[in-house]
Amino acid sequence: SRACGRVEPVTLSAKRFASFALPGLCYFISNNCMLLIIEELGPSTYQITNNLKILSTGLLMWTLLGRRLTSLQWRALLLLLLGSVTAEITDSNQLRGSVFGYVLVVINTFIAAAGSVLSEKLLKGGNKDGATDSIHWQNMQLYFWGMICGVIPIVWKGEALKNGLFAGFNFYGWVSLFVMSFGGLSVSFILKYLDNIYKCFVSAMS
């Protein structure tokens, strides 16, 4: 492919194409967890607890990518964890929501972090010549598997196909679709050219 006046490689490899299936599955599970968490705990609580992904991301970057974090960075991550937990404790020393909701938060924390770390590894990984593929080709492979993961339960249950795939979509549904699509593509650029810690802090600031 050609971008910004230079030719970017496109590797046609069945093995590499299949390797995008795991992060695609992780993102599919994480996106569904997000909707369930918002339903159980509300959007503000989701945003606060979503910062816990920074700690799990740091742990997975250390174990899967061999990325070293300084002692100052580890202390900052632990402070973020304590701050997020403290923000969810009410004046009566109870959490602001159901136990099921917080179980989903923990599950989502590690699955989303795993998807991001695996994606970073694939996006930065080179082909046989040592050059990295076009990010657009990499995104196509990743989102192909995400689309497959989303289609399977729709076809299996069959309920969404009765009234049409987009039945019930209003203006806000379409806006959410385009905003989240743009956000997903932006994350790919951050993971390819920066790293997961930057991505987590950008998410926290947004």
Secondary structure, 3 states (H helix, E strand, C coil): CEECCEECCCCCCHHHHHHCHHHHHHHHHHHHHHHHHHHHHCHHHHHHHHHHHHHHHHHHHHHHCCCCCCHHHHHHHHHHHHHHHHHCECCCCCECCCHHHHHHHHHHHHHHHHHHHHHHHHHHCECCCCCECCHHHHHHHHHHHHHHHHHHHHHHHCHHHHCCCCCCCCHHHHHHHHHHHHHHHHHHHHHHHCCHHHHHHHHHHC
